Amino acid sequence: MMYKKAFEEQLQMLKGEKKIDFKRAVFITENVYHKNTLNYQVFKETITEIGIQLKGVIRKKGLMKYNTILTIR
């Protein structure tokens, strides 16, 4: 049942019935793998924190000059 529910939510995103949300789609997949034990709010906060840390490393190493880095927000 968990797999079907996850699939249906992702399918709704692909059909335009729900807003496409990459972070949510990854969470849905991971949560099924972890037998529905993950917390979406904690997941989002963790992703945000990792993003902040990565941006700090990019600035510290002077990597902002590379075009691929510019796409990171």
N, C-alpha and C positions, 0 to 999 in steps of 0.2 A: 504493500500500500504506500509506503514512504517513497518508493521509486516512482510509482505512477503519479503521485502528487507533485513530486519534483519535476518530472517530465512535463506534466500539464502546465505548471507555472512557467517553465522555460518556453514551452510551445506558445503560450499566450503572448510572451514577449516577442517571439519571432513573427507571430501573426499580427502584431500591432494592437492587440487587445489590452496589453499592459505595456508601460514604458520599458524600453530596453534598459537594463541596469546590469552591467557586467559584474559589478561587485556582488549584487544579489544572486546572479546566476552562478558564480563561483561558490558562494556560500551554500546555495541549495544543493549543489553537487557534493561539496565537502560534508555537509550536514548529514546527507543520506549515508555517505561512507562511514561516518562516525555514529551511525545509528540514532540520529536525531538528538544528539547530546550537546550540540553547539548552541551558543547564544548569539543572535545576529548583532545585537548592540556591541557586545564584546568584540566580535569579529570586525565590525566596522571601525571601532576604536583602535584595534591592533593594526589594521591596514593603514589608517591615518598616521599612527605613530611611526610605522616603518617608513612611510612616505616622507615624513619630516626628517627622520634620520638619514635617509638616502639623499635628500636635498642638501643636508648639511655636509655630507661626504663629497657631493658633487662640487659644492662651493669651496670647501677646504682644499680639494685637489685641483681647483681651477679648471674644471671640465665644462663649464658653461659655454665655451667657445665651439663645442661640437654640436652639429645640427641635430643629432639624435637626442641629445640631452635637452634641447629646447622644447621637445614635445612633452616632457614631464611637467606636470602641473601640480 
